[in-house]
Structures are given as C-alpha cells and as structure tokens.
Amino acid sequence: MPRKRAVNVCESCHDQKIRCDVDSTGTPCSKCIEIGERCTIRARKQYRGRKRARRSSNSNLDEGNDHVTTKIVAAAVLEPSSRIAPIFVGDGGYGAILDATVPTIDRHFHVPITAERALTPEDLEYLKIKGCFTLPVEIKELVEAYFHFVHPTFPVIDGSSFLQDYADGGHQAINLLLLWSMFSVSASYVPNLPRKMRKESYVQRAKMLFDLSQETDKTVLVQSALLLSFWFVDTEDVKQSWYWTSIAFSIAQTLGLYRSIGSTQTHVGAQQRSLWRNIWQCCMIRDVWLAFGMGRPLRINASDCDFVAPEDVDCGFADLTMHGKTLYSRSEAAGLLSRWQNLITTSNVLRETITSKTLSSTRFTALKGQINVQNVDGSTLLLTRVDRHLKLHQHATITALARASDVEDDLRKAADGITAIMQTFLHDNTTVYASPVTVPLVVPAMITYLKTIKDNFQEASDLANDKLNILSQFLTAIEDNYPAASILKRVLAAAREAATGEKSGQRNPGSAQADSMNHALSSWDSYWLANESPLWLSGIGSFTPSAIE
C-alpha cells in the first residue's frame, strides 16, 4: 500500500528530503525544532491538469497566504536568530495590517526570535555568588514533592513534557528559572527541611534569575511568576503575590493566551494549545481568588477572553511517570481532572459574584447550583487532600454568594464547612498537606464569626468564639511553614480583642465546642489514616501523617 503523501511540508525538510510532520504538529515541525531551523511552509507547485488544479488551488492559496503573513509578522524581529518562538498578533495594530493585506484567522505565529545576549560578567558572577547555579542536594525530593502536592491542584506546567525531559537529561534539561520557582512551592512538603528558610532562599534565587537572566521563553516567565506568587512573607514587601501575578497576567496576554486557539490554526500544535489553555485557567483562578482575598479589583476582564468550558479542559494527569513509576493511578488521574474542572467552575461563579455586587434570588440559586459540594470519600490520600482543597474554595465562594444576596443561613453553613475542614487537618495531623492558598481561605469563616460576636448574641457568640479558636489553632499549626499564617493569626487576635473586649488567650482553646467539631473527620477518614500507607510518598522519605510535627 503506497504511503500517503503529506499535504504540507516545510522548506527545510523538503531540501533535506526527509519526511515533515508539520501537518500534525503545526509550525515549527519537530525536525526544525530539533535542529533550530526556521520552519516555513513550502508553497506547492501548481500542475496544469484541470482536476489537480481545482483540488489544489484553495490549498495553494492558503499556503501562500500563510507564508506571506508569517513573513510580515517576522519582519518585526530586529535581530532574528535560528530559534523559533510563539508571537501573538492582536486584532488591532499589527493584526489590522494583516487584515489589510492578507486576511487570516490566525493570530498566533511562530517566528524567529531575537538572538539571545550573554549575561555581563558582573551579572554572571553575582548569580554564581548568590547560588543560582547551585541546585539543592534534595532536588529529587523537591521534584517529587512538586508532582505529588502542587501539580494536582495547580497544573501550570506540561507534566508529560517536563517529566520526559527530566528522565532524559535530569535537571540539566530543565529551565533553571522554572526549577527554582517550582522548588519555592514544593519545599513546603519536603520533611526534615527548615522549610520557611529554604523557601525564602529559593524564592530569592528565582527572583534574581527572573530579573537578570534575560529569559526569552515567555511561557516559562508566566509559569515562574505564577509559582512565585504563592510566596507571601511580609505585607510591606512590594514583590509578593499581587506583584508576581500582575507580571504573569501581562506576559500571558502578550502571548494571546486569553484567546481560544482552534485546531485549524496551523501555527500552534495540540500539545501547546492544551498547555496554554491550562496556564490561562491558572491565571484566571489566581486573579479571582487574590482579588477576593485582598479586597482588590479584578485585573482580568472576562469579556476580553474566549472562555473554554471546564469540561473541555484536560490537564494530562494520566500516564505521568517518574523514575519508572506511574504518578497517579487511572482513578486518581480521572479524579484530579474532575476536581480541577470543578475548581474552574467554582472560580467562575466567584468571578460573577464579585462583578455583580448584588444578586437576585433567582441568580443566587442558579449560581449556587453550579457549586457541587459533595461529601465523597476519596479512595486515596491524594484525592482526599485535593478534595479538601476544592471544598475550601467551594465553601468560600458560597460565603461570597450569601453575602451578596444577604442569605445568613447559607453564610453560616459555609463558614462552618470551612472550619470543619480546618478541624479535620488538626485532628488527623495533616496540616503539612495544607497548601499556601489555604491561609486566605480561613478569612471568610473568620469574618462570619467576628460579625456574630459583634452582634452580641450570647449563645451564638460563644459558639463563634470556639470556632475562632479552631481557626487560630490551625494557623498556629502551619505558621512555621507559611509566614502569612502568622500575619493572619495576629490580625485575628487583635480583631477578637476588639470585638469581645477580652485579652487574647483568656478563652480556653480546648473548649467543648472545639471537641465537638471532631465529627468533621468521617469514620472512613479515620480508618484510612489508620490502615493505609501513602505509598506514593515513598520517594520523599519516611513521612507519614503521624510523624508530622
């Protein structure tokens, strides 16, 4: 059977007489990426035969237009190199130039980028002195911790590509800025490390590389900035969460990640489309939750974005392997994807709630119906932990909905739901599993109980004080890991003192009401923690819930 001939080939592959896969990957083809060659679609020769001419005329026109538009876009690069990188052309500006000359639906192109410039000797020496080129000895544990604890709830990197590169070339094959940024988050989950001190040093190295290394891969810059945004140590520090997310959003928009990229757009392959879609969802989620937690305006305008339905998002959790072992079982991969899609839906509900200010009862019911808070037992510790992460976001969103619609009963129930999860962390000694975003998710419950105390209904105030004790205990348990927890705990103590007139510490944190919250830990959870061994932690060391400090 004759081999099917490719419809399109690039100039480089044609000249070398090798098979080109540009039809399946988009430009650049895999061979051009490998050799660093500029990938340009070759205009096919028109034949005299009538039937052949009719069949190929439209294709030839498209190929010719594609070549011309790419040439126009590439003309903006002053000193082109052999490297190819994505560039986004908006609807106006350069996009209008394209429409006026060779109309095209594409707005994402791959063109040669400006040649990289070497670091000055002074900057290079400075980065060396600061340890930016000396990776920690626990690199294996840090990478494993990232995929066990960070990636399941924030899939901002392409897991399959990263792990393949890591397996083939070790850490030398991974972008150094991205590595330090990943470590700044994953260090929270590696035992036997002075986590706060280590994380701060990792963050500082990533920041220096971000500022001095002249990194040209914009995708890496967005990923790194988003990961660095989880570090919050001081309210007076300018370069904290709000700063880094602002950088991430800006660069993501220059890449055009807010625009949907259809499969017909030949310049972007399927794997890159999937990665960009996930990165943009991470941007949207960080935007709405930081705005909600800090009481600041949203910075991404939803009306500017081409939204992808959550059910269309696939983070590629399946078939990820590290050191020859599958990271997530088939059921875990499906569960992680489902929870990620639910988090996207929940965050979209919060976004509408924030922008609407007030909601009618009908709209309140409709939005609340989109938040599916299920008391489902996870089959593994991984799914149990990610399920808690999702539920905290769901309960926090319901508090925002309830406040906007003035529904006190839902507000109280959602606050109690948040507190019950915090109590569960304390009861089963798994506070080390808490993610950095858990800290601001304490706030909605905290506000609810403080308001109850201020209203001065004696019985309700006593219950609210007991629940505030639980929140304070939780913040105490994680403050050695997250500096923001110390800040919030001090704020809580001052607010309670103002609301009650009592000095901090006068009430007994081990009250009967706090003990009654133990029902939040289901019998299944107790059984699982007592009888199961978290095998997927074996690569990190002898680390079990009972051993947590």
C-alpha positions in Angstrom: 0.0 0.0 0.0 1.6 3.4 -1.0 2.4 5.8 1.8 0.1 8.8 2.0 1.8 11.9 0.9 1.9 14.9 3.3 -0.3 17.8 2.3 2.2 20.4 3.6 6.0 20.2 4.1 8.4 22.9 5.2 11.3 24.2 3.1 14.0 22.7 5.4 12.6 19.2 5.3 12.0 19.4 1.6 15.5 20.5 0.9 16.9 17.6 3.1 14.4 15.2 1.5 13.1 14.0 4.9 9.5 13.4 6.0 7.9 16.5 7.5 5.3 16.3 10.3 4.1 19.9 10.0 0.6 18.8 9.2 0.2 17.1 12.7 2.4 19.5 14.8 1.9 22.8 13.2 4.8 25.1 12.6 7.6 24.7 13.6 7.8 21.0 12.7 9.6 18.7 15.1 12.7 18.4 12.9 13.1 22.2 12.7 12.7 22.4 16.5 15.4 19.8 16.8 18.0 21.5 14.6 17.0 25.1 15.3 16.0 25.8 11.8 13.4 28.3 10.7 10.3 26.5 9.7 8.5 27.9 6.6 5.7 26.1 4.8 6.8 25.3 1.2 4.4 26.6 -1.5 3.5 23.6 -3.6 3.9 23.6 -7.3 0.7 24.0 -9.3 0.0 21.5 -12.0 -1.6 22.1 -15.4 -4.1 19.3 -15.1 -7.6 20.7 -14.6 -8.8 18.3 -11.8 -5.5 18.6 -9.9 -5.6 22.4 -10.3 -9.1 22.7 -8.9 -8.3 20.5 -5.9 -5.1 22.3 -5.0 -6.0 25.9 -5.8 -7.5 26.7 -2.4 -4.7 24.8 -0.6 -2.1 26.7 -2.5 -3.7 30.0 -1.8 -3.8 29.2 1.9 -0.2 28.1 1.9 0.8 31.3 0.0 -1.1 33.4 2.4 0.4 31.6 5.4 3.9 32.2 4.1 3.2 35.9 3.5 1.6 36.5 6.9 4.4 34.8 8.7 6.9 36.9 6.8 5.1 40.1 7.7 5.0 39.1 11.4 8.6 38.1 11.4 9.6 41.5 10.0 9.1 42.9 13.5 12.1 41.0 14.8 15.2 43.2 14.6 17.9 40.5 15.0 16.4 37.1 14.2 18.1 34.0 15.4 17.8 30.3 14.5 15.4 29.8 17.4 11.6 29.8 16.8 9.2 31.2 19.4 5.5 32.0 19.6 4.2 35.5 19.0 0.6 36.8 19.3 -0.8 39.5 16.9 -3.9 41.1 18.3 -7.0 42.3 16.3 -5.7 45.9 16.1 -2.3 47.2 15.4 -0.3 44.5 13.6 -3.4 42.4 13.3 -5.1 45.2 11.3 -2.0 45.3 9.0 -2.5 41.6 8.3 -6.2 42.1 7.6 -5.5 44.9 5.2 -3.0 42.8 3.2 -3.5 39.0 3.6 -6.6 38.2 5.7 -6.1 35.3 8.1 -7.9 33.8 11.0 -4.6 33.1 12.7 -3.4 35.4 15.4 -0.7 33.1 16.9 2.5 32.6 14.9 5.9 31.0 15.3 8.7 33.2 14.1 12.5 33.5 14.7 13.2 35.4 17.9 15.9 37.9 18.6 19.2 36.4 19.3 20.0 35.9 23.0 22.5 38.1 24.6 25.0 36.8 27.0 25.0 37.9 30.6 27.5 40.5 31.5 30.5 39.1 33.5 29.3 41.1 36.6 25.8 39.7 36.5 27.0 36.2 35.9 29.4 36.4 38.8 26.7 37.9 41.0 24.3 35.0 40.2 27.0 32.5 41.0 27.8 34.1 44.3 24.1 34.0 45.2 23.9 30.3 44.5 21.6 30.5 41.5 23.6 27.8 39.6 24.0 25.5 42.6 20.9 23.3 43.0 19.9 21.8 46.4 21.0 18.3 47.1 17.4 17.4 47.7 16.5 18.1 44.1 15.0 14.6 43.6 12.7 15.0 46.6 11.7 18.6 45.6 10.7 17.5 42.1 8.7 14.5 43.5 7.0 16.8 46.1 6.0 19.2 43.3 4.1 16.5 41.4 2.6 14.9 44.5 1.4 18.1 46.1 1.5 21.1 43.8 0.7 19.9 40.3 -2.6 18.1 41.2 -4.2 21.4 42.3 -2.3 23.8 40.0 -1.3 22.2 36.7 0.6 25.2 35.3 3.3 23.1 33.6 3.1 20.4 31.0 3.7 17.4 33.2 4.4 14.9 30.5 6.9 17.1 28.7 8.6 18.1 31.9 8.9 14.5 33.1 10.2 13.3 29.8 12.9 16.0 29.7 13.7 15.2 33.3 14.0 11.5 32.6 16.2 12.1 29.5 18.6 14.7 30.8 18.0 15.2 34.5 17.8 18.7 36.0 20.2 19.9 33.4 17.4 19.6 30.8 15.1 21.8 32.7 14.9 25.6 32.6 16.8 26.9 35.7 14.3 29.7 36.5 11.4 27.3 36.3 13.1 24.8 38.6 13.8 27.4 41.3 10.2 28.6 41.0 8.9 25.1 41.4 11.1 24.5 44.4 9.8 27.6 46.1 6.4 25.9 46.4 7.3 22.3 46.7 9.8 22.9 49.6 6.7 23.2 51.8 6.1 19.5 51.5 9.6 18.0 52.0 10.2 16.8 55.6 13.4 17.5 57.6 14.0 20.8 55.9 13.8 24.3 57.6 11.0 25.0 55.2 10.5 28.7 55.7 14.2 29.5 55.4 14.7 27.2 52.4 11.7 28.5 50.5 12.8 32.1 51.0 16.3 31.3 49.6 14.7 29.5 46.6 12.4 32.5 46.0 15.3 34.9 46.1 17.2 32.9 43.6 14.2 32.6 41.3 13.7 36.4 41.5 17.3 37.1 40.7 17.2 34.8 37.6 13.9 36.4 36.6 15.4 39.9 36.7 18.9 39.3 35.4 19.0 36.2 33.2 17.2 37.8 30.3 14.9 34.8 29.9 13.2 34.9 26.4 10.8 32.0 26.8 7.6 33.8 27.7 5.8 30.6 28.7 8.4 29.9 31.3 8.2 33.5 32.6 4.4 33.2 33.1 4.8 29.8 34.8 7.5 31.1 37.1 5.7 34.3 38.0 2.6 32.4 38.9 4.5 30.0 41.1 6.4 32.8 42.8 3.0 34.4 43.6 2.4 31.8 46.3 5.2 33.3 48.4 3.9 35.9 50.9 6.1 36.8 53.8 5.5 40.5 54.6 2.7 42.9 54.0 5.3 45.6 53.3 7.1 43.5 50.7 6.3 45.0 47.3 7.3 41.9 45.4 4.7 39.4 46.7 1.6 37.7 45.4 -0.1 40.8 43.8 3.2 41.8 42.1 4.0 38.5 40.6 0.5 37.7 39.4 0.4 41.1 37.7 3.6 40.1 35.7 2.2 36.7 34.9 -1.1 38.1 33.6 0.7 40.8 31.5 3.0 38.3 29.8 0.2 35.8 29.3 -1.8 38.4 27.5 1.2 39.3 25.2 1.2 35.6 24.3 -2.5 35.8 23.5 -3.4 33.1 26.0 -6.8 34.7 26.6 -7.8 33.9 23.1 -9.0 30.5 22.1 -6.8 28.7 19.7 -8.7 26.4 17.3 -7.3 23.2 15.8 -7.4 24.9 12.4 -4.7 27.3 13.3 -1.6 25.6 11.9 0.9 27.6 13.9 0.1 26.1 17.2 0.3 22.3 17.9 -2.3 20.4 20.0 0.1 20.0 23.0 0.9 23.6 23.1 -2.7 24.6 22.8 -3.5 22.4 25.8 -0.7 23.8 27.9 -1.6 27.4 27.1 -5.2 26.7 28.0 -4.2 25.4 31.4 -1.8 28.3 32.1 -4.6 30.8 31.3 -7.0 29.0 33.6 -4.3 29.2 36.3 -4.1 33.0 35.6 -7.9 33.3 35.9 -8.0 31.4 39.2 -5.2 33.3 40.8 -6.8 36.6 39.6 -10.2 36.0 41.2 -9.0 34.5 44.4 -6.4 37.1 45.1 -9.0 39.8 44.4 -11.4 38.1 46.7 -8.9 37.5 49.5 -7.3 41.0 49.3 -10.4 43.0 48.6 -9.0 44.4 45.4 -10.3 44.7 41.9 -10.1 42.0 39.3 -7.3 42.6 36.8 -8.5 40.2 34.0 -11.7 41.3 32.2 -13.7 38.2 31.4 -15.4 39.9 28.5 -12.0 40.1 26.7 -11.5 36.3 27.0 -12.6 33.4 24.8 -13.6 31.0 27.5 -13.1 27.3 27.3 -15.8 25.2 29.1 -14.3 23.5 32.1 -15.3 20.1 30.8 -13.1 20.7 27.7 -10.0 21.2 29.8 -7.6 18.3 30.0 -4.5 18.6 32.2 -3.0 15.3 31.1 -2.8 13.8 34.6 -3.0 10.3 33.1 0.1 8.3 32.2 2.6 10.5 34.1 5.6 8.5 35.2 8.7 9.4 37.3 11.6 7.1 37.9 9.8 4.4 36.1 6.7 4.6 38.4 3.2 5.9 37.5 2.5 9.0 39.5 -1.3 8.8 39.5 -3.4 5.7 39.1 -6.1 5.8 36.4 -8.8 6.6 39.0 -6.7 9.3 40.6 -6.0 10.9 37.2 -9.7 11.0 36.5 -10.5 12.3 40.0 -7.8 15.1 39.7 -9.2 16.2 36.4 -12.8 16.3 37.7 -11.7 18.3 40.7 -9.7 20.7 38.6 -12.8 21.3 36.3 -14.9 21.9 39.4 -12.4 24.4 40.7 -12.6 26.3 37.4 -16.4 26.3 37.6 -16.3 27.5 41.2 -13.9 30.3 40.4 -16.0 31.4 37.5 -19.0 31.6 39.9 -16.9 33.7 42.3 -15.9 36.0 39.5 -19.5 36.7 38.5 -20.4 37.2 42.2 -17.6 39.8 42.6 -18.5 41.7 39.4 -22.3 41.6 40.1 -22.0 43.1 43.6 -25.7 42.1 44.4 -27.6 39.1 43.1 -31.3 38.4 42.7 -32.6 35.4 44.5 -33.1 33.6 41.2 -29.5 34.2 40.1 -28.2 33.3 43.6 -30.0 29.9 43.3 -28.6 29.4 39.8 -25.0 30.2 40.7 -25.2 28.2 43.9 -26.4 25.2 41.9 -23.2 25.3 39.9 -21.2 24.6 43.0 -21.4 20.9 43.7 -20.1 20.4 47.2 -20.1 16.6 47.6 -19.2 14.6 50.7 -17.4 12.0 48.7 -14.7 9.8 50.3 -11.6 9.9 48.3 -10.2 6.5 47.6 -6.6 7.6 48.3 -4.9 10.2 50.4 -4.1 12.2 47.3 -7.7 12.5 46.3 -8.8 13.2 49.9 -6.3 16.0 50.1 -7.3 17.5 46.8 -11.0 17.1 47.7 -10.4 19.2 50.8 -8.7 21.9 48.7 -11.7 22.0 46.3 -14.2 22.1 49.2 -12.5 25.1 50.9 -12.8 27.0 47.6 -16.4 26.0 47.2 -17.4 27.0 50.8 -15.6 30.3 50.4 -17.5 31.0 47.2 -20.8 30.3 48.9 -19.9 32.8 51.6 -19.4 35.4 48.9 -22.7 34.4 47.2 -24.5 34.5 50.6 -23.2 38.0 51.4 -24.1 39.4 48.0 -27.7 38.0 48.4 -27.9 38.5 52.2 -28.7 34.8 52.9 -27.5 34.4 56.5 -28.2 30.6 56.8 -26.0 29.8 53.8 -23.3 32.1 55.1 -23.2 30.4 58.4 -23.2 26.9 56.9 -20.4 27.7 54.5 -18.3 29.2 57.3 -18.9 26.1 59.4 -17.9 24.0 56.4 -14.5 25.8 56.2 -13.9 25.4 59.9 -14.8 21.7 59.8 -12.1 21.2 57.2 -9.5 23.1 59.3 -10.5 20.9 62.3 -10.0 17.8 60.2 -6.5 18.9 59.3 -5.8 19.3 63.0 -7.5 16.0 64.0 -5.6 13.8 61.6 -2.3 15.7 61.9 -2.1 16.5 58.2 -1.6 20.3 58.4 1.6 19.9 56.4 -0.6 19.0 53.4 -2.3 22.4 53.6 -1.4 24.5 50.5 -0.4 28.2 50.7 -3.9 29.3 49.4 -5.4 27.7 52.5 -4.4 30.7 54.6 -6.6 33.3 52.8 -9.5 30.8 52.7 -9.6 31.0 56.5 -10.7 34.6 56.2 -14.4 34.2 55.1 -15.1 32.0 58.1 -13.2 34.3 60.4 -15.2 37.3 59.3 -18.5 35.5 59.8 -17.7 34.6 63.4 -16.3 38.0 64.2 -19.5 39.6 63.0 -21.5 37.1 65.1 -19.6 38.1 68.2 -20.0 41.8 67.4 -23.8 41.3 67.2 -23.5 40.1 70.8 -26.0 37.2 71.0 -24.6 35.3 73.9 -25.1 31.7 72.9 -24.1 32.3 69.2 -21.1 34.4 70.4 -19.8 31.5 72.5 -20.1 29.1 69.5 -18.4 31.7 67.3 -15.5 32.1 69.7 -15.0 28.4 70.0 -14.8 28.1 66.2 -12.4 31.0 66.0 -10.2 29.0 68.4 -10.1 26.2 65.9 -9.1 28.6 63.2 -6.4 30.1 65.4 -5.1 26.6 66.2 -4.9 25.8 62.5 -3.0 29.0 61.8 -0.6 28.2 64.6 0.0 24.7 63.2 1.0 26.0 59.7 2.8 29.3 60.6 6.2 27.6 60.7 5.6 26.8 57.0 3.7 29.8 55.8 4.6 33.3 57.1 1.2 34.6 56.0 -0.4 32.4 58.6 1.5 34.3 61.4 0.2 37.6 60.0 -3.4 36.4 59.8 -3.2 34.9 63.3 -2.1 38.3 64.8 -4.9 40.0 62.9 -7.4 37.5 64.2 -6.2 38.0 67.8 -6.4 41.8 67.5 -9.9 41.6 65.9 -11.2 39.3 68.6 -9.9 41.5 71.3 -11.7 44.5 69.8 -14.9 42.5 69.3 -15.0 40.9 72.8 -13.0 43.3 75.0 -11.0 40.2 76.2 -7.3 39.9 76.0 -6.0 37.2 73.7 -5.6 33.8 75.3 -8.3 34.3 78.0 -10.6 31.8 76.5 -9.7 28.1 76.6 -9.0 26.9 73.1 -9.8 23.3 74.1 -13.4 24.0 74.8 -16.3 21.6 74.5 -17.4 23.1 71.2 -13.9 22.6 69.7 -14.1 19.0 70.7 -17.5 18.7 69.1 -16.0 19.6 65.8 -14.3 16.3 65.6 -17.3 14.9 63.8 -15.8 16.6 60.7 -13.4 13.7 60.3 -15.5 10.8 58.9 -15.2 7.3 60.1 -13.8 6.4 56.7 -11.0 9.0 57.0 -10.1 7.6 60.4 -10.0 4.1 59.1 -7.9 5.1 56.0 -5.3 7.0 58.0 -5.0 4.2 60.5 -4.7 1.3 58.0 -3.3 2.7 54.7 0.3 3.6 53.9 0.8 6.6 51.5 2.9 4.6 49.1 3.1 7.5 46.7 5.2 9.3 49.3 7.9 6.6 49.4 10.3 8.6 47.3 10.2 11.5 49.7 11.2 9.6 52.8 9.7 8.1 55.9 7.0 10.6 56.0 3.6 9.6 57.4 0.7 11.7 58.9 1.7 10.5 62.4 5.2 11.8 62.0 4.2 15.4 61.2 5.5 17.9 63.7 
